[in-house]
């Protein structure tokens, strides 16, 4: 079938049924419908209204349904911009995610089905996980780890990653996971920012058939990380690694450890983790989440949106190095006691049907992924999908970036076989859990994440802070919610400035969105200088700083350009230092340099050498103008620029 014909078929389907409604039969069996029946709520609109009228009561009920939180004197305490949930409760998320399952009949249930890239399979029951976590927690205690200590985790997608996170949380330590695709330098900056006492890493992992030598990167990072006292190294690949005084093999330090370990009861508002995310400045922000609210936020949203039940096999195909994995591979699913699939490697290795073979083999019933992955598979063609029996799938999900209707339709038609609703979930590292998302009972409009979930309130504000309809504006959240971030690590001013200053006591998401007449939200992208590449946030200024740190670069401006698969691709305009010759080798050198400074995902797709970049008279780089020029859109008024002639050069470079 030709590309045009295929696209036309998908669009015909889209035209025919603009709103996709779930079947009544399906609705009847959902967790949310059952809850509504128990609470005498007749439909979706009434559910939104009732939960919106009294969110505290709503979250109190959800906490009682899903967690062991108790003894709190207040459900919520709001001292803008800081919130506390379940005030006064003694709690630990690990009790709900793990300990209770060992006694509540889920001991032998599989928590994770792990498949390595080269086909090795491990199945860990809740009891297996419990024992591994306890042993590592005891080993951490032996190394002197105390409540509140920070531990940086630099691990790939292997079961030891959730084990390490849970072991930290169990003893009240704060974990800070760093995506294994980040470079040594990016890892070092994050370790130093939160002053970690311990690092947990591994020798290597498999990616596209090769071993990635992670220990080498960790070693490079730790050459200058003065707070780190000990390094725990898991043996995954058995490749040769360098060895330092502070290093301990994971298997050796856990060998003689007891299989039980007391779970530290801490305050429900004590920090659980720090996760770094890109912002508008070169330095990533350390988003903090706490035990109590986060547990209710993740478990409740997962239970309703993806409707997980006892026999489901859940596959959130993200990496735990990002918030999606934290909330929906680790904490949410474990609290609900479901079985999850975890896959180590590249989606198209050794062939583009790897994912579909996994779905078929483990009878995955609910799949959650990103538009970038969907577009990648779409490009490979449906013949790879059609080789496999995907009839186990009953619900699908999408996250990380706006999903274009074509990708939505392809996902619906070829993966969902026109039987599965698609949950397009809008949320952020900061929100901890889904915020704007359909429930399985919600009529869908492809490309819209639909409405705020029960218990959340969102709006689109114009610059004056008034709600607007049918026009792009600032996406804001009006009430605190349980999974809300608790601040930025050691950066209270930045916290205030980034999220709470523009509209008082109102959370500014940093996205542009539109709300339509039916109250459906259409998120269009970032409002600030943050790019979304393959569903991952990358700050323009982060890449610019990396480019400028190269000895041959004087100045750099980085913009995003629409890309068929990745959503956005990175384009850099670079001004070289006096006397440096621009050439292709230097392009490669600069790309590699960014890879080293940040990680492969941040390498610009295109680098253009220019004499100057458009700036205001105060010296601020005008990315908006550069972007418009680069994609051929109107640049607007440029008379106030310090160097308007540079705009023409941008046009010629492209
Ligand atoms: O711009 C929005 C986009 O991803 C940003 C959050 O990125 P991060 O904190 O890395 O978390 C990604 C996974 C939750 C948002 O500000 N985004 C996320 N989900 C969607 C989305 N944009 C449109 N539709 C979505 N469903």
Boltz pocket constraint, residues with backbone or C-beta under 6 A from the ligand:
constraints:
  - pocket:
      binder: B
      contacts: [[A, 277], [A, 322], [A, 323], [A, 324], [A, 398], [A, 399], [A, 400], [A, 401], [A, 402], [A, 403], [A, 424], [A, 425], [A, 426], [A, 427], [A, 428], [A, 429], [A, 430], [A, 436], [A, 449], [A, 509], [A, 510], [A, 511], [A, 523], [A, 524], [A, 525], [A, 526], [A, 532], [A, 535], [A, 536], [A, 537]]
      max_distance: 6.0
